[in-house]
Amino acid sequence: MNRPHRKPMLRLQPTTLWDYPSQHYGDDVQGDPNYRGATPSYIIWNLLQRYTEPRAAVVDPCCGSGTTLDVCRDTDRRARGFDINPQREDIEYADARKLPLRNNSADFVFIDPPYSTHLEYSDDPACIGQLSAISGEYYRAMEKVIAEINRILKPRRYMAMYVSDSYEHNRGKQRAFHPIGFELFQRLRKPFVPVDVISVVRHNKTLELGNYRRSAEEGNYYLRGFNYLFIMYKAASAPKPRGEKKPPHANRQPRKGGPRKKRTHRN
Ligand SMILES: C[S@@+](CC[C@H](N)C(=O)[O-])C[C@H]1O[C@@H](n2cnc3c(N)ncnc32)[C@H](O)[C@@H]1O
């Protein structure tokens, strides 16, 4: 007998390897299932459970089909979503590098940005999905996005970025691996403190297609099997002690003369 396919219960992901077999949870859909590049909604659900309280002010600067807005509605969070290619009325038109929000106003920021030119989103000249990782334009734009997230996020709050590396293997183009995840993590570390790095299993249909798999084997490259999820914390700015010119960001700077030697007790 054919049983109807049931999605597993939503639950907190307990390890740094996140996996859920569906793009959506429950009987509803979150965001638009036909929007290429939509974020699996259980990721946002998990982040909100761990890092926000009910009624928290959540911001998504690249809101796409509105997945973040729908998960916030389900979980009683207040959300604002921005995009330069808004897909529905509750998404506001704005460039993620210049958001119409006050400093220190968001309780949580989630962002799933374009992964350089991986997908075509729109022909809006402000679209970050048109910028090349090879020339560095993409990273310069993302530095501005990260600075903007830092500006709007309240101190002692969290943000998360969902992103993938990219491998160009099209005929005619030179083959190139772009370690977008590592590059963006390095940039996120400047204003934020890393909380954790999650590896999210991708269930993209193309990963199952025989011709994609064959092409990867014959061409000796890999299909993207996971995305990164970087979880970062915005620390409270350290108070400036009297007589000191610089605040002591003790955890950030390597100690002069190398690490302190461990005291060992010998009996
Ligand atoms: C990976 S998609 C986001 C998917 C979304 N989380 C969802 O679930 O539907 C990336 C989005 O970034 C948007 N985008 C590109 N450049 C932007 C910019 N400068 N400012 C704001 N959004 C931008 C694209 O239009 C696209 O919708």
The ligand as an SDF file (V2000), in Angstrom:
LIG
                    3D

 27 29  0  0  0  0  0  0  0  0999 V2000
   19.5630   33.3210   -2.6460 C   0  0  0  0  0  0  0  0  0  0  0  0
   18.3180   34.4850   -3.0490 S   0  0  0  0  0  0  0  0  0  0  0  0
   17.4620   34.6710   -1.5140 C   0  0  0  0  0  0  0  0  0  0  0  0
   16.4470   33.6120   -1.3410 C   0  0  0  0  0  0  0  0  0  0  0  0
   15.4790   33.8420   -0.1890 C   0  0  0  0  0  0  0  0  0  0  0  0
   16.1010   33.6580    1.0990 N   0  0  0  0  0  0  0  0  0  0  0  0
   14.2630   32.9410   -0.3330 C   0  0  0  0  0  0  0  0  0  0  0  0
   14.1070   31.9950    0.4710 O   0  0  0  0  0  0  0  0  0  0  0  0
   13.5200   33.1010   -1.2950 O   0  0  0  0  0  0  0  0  0  0  0  0
   19.2580   35.9760   -3.1460 C   0  0  0  0  0  0  0  0  0  0  0  0
   18.4270   37.2320   -3.3350 C   0  0  0  0  0  0  0  0  0  0  0  0
   19.2900   38.3660   -3.2700 O   0  0  0  0  0  0  0  0  0  0  0  0
   18.6980   39.3970   -4.0420 C   0  0  0  0  0  0  0  0  0  0  0  0
   19.6770   40.4810   -4.2630 N   0  0  0  0  0  0  0  0  0  0  0  0
   20.6870   40.5550   -5.1620 C   0  0  0  0  0  0  0  0  0  0  0  0
   21.3540   41.7180   -5.0390 N   0  0  0  0  0  0  0  0  0  0  0  0
   20.7590   42.4130   -4.0370 C   0  0  0  0  0  0  0  0  0  0  0  0
   20.9900   43.6770   -3.4460 C   0  0  0  0  0  0  0  0  0  0  0  0
   21.9590   44.4810   -3.8490 N   0  0  0  0  0  0  0  0  0  0  0  0
   20.1860   44.0470   -2.4230 N   0  0  0  0  0  0  0  0  0  0  0  0
   19.1580   43.2430   -1.9800 C   0  0  0  0  0  0  0  0  0  0  0  0
   18.8960   42.0420   -2.5300 N   0  0  0  0  0  0  0  0  0  0  0  0
   19.6830   41.6150   -3.5370 C   0  0  0  0  0  0  0  0  0  0  0  0
   18.2410   38.6660   -5.2900 C   0  0  0  0  0  0  0  0  0  0  0  0
   17.2800   39.4200   -5.9960 O   0  0  0  0  0  0  0  0  0  0  0  0
   17.7100   37.3520   -4.7030 C   0  0  0  0  0  0  0  0  0  0  0  0
   16.3340   37.4370   -4.4630 O   0  0  0  0  0  0  0  0  0  0  0  0
  1  2  1  0
  2  3  1  0
  2 10  1  0
  3  4  1  0
  4  5  1  0
  5  6  1  0
  5  7  1  0
  7  8  2  0
  7  9  1  0
 10 11  1  0
 11 12  1  0
 11 26  1  0
 12 13  1  0
 13 14  1  0
 13 24  1  0
 14 15  1  0
 14 23  1  0
 15 16  2  0
 16 17  1  0
 17 18  1  0
 17 23  2  0
 18 19  1  0
 18 20  2  0
 20 21  1  0
 21 22  2  0
 22 23  1  0
 24 25  1  0
 24 26  1  0
 26 27  1  0
M  CHG  2   2   1   9  -1
M  END
$$$$
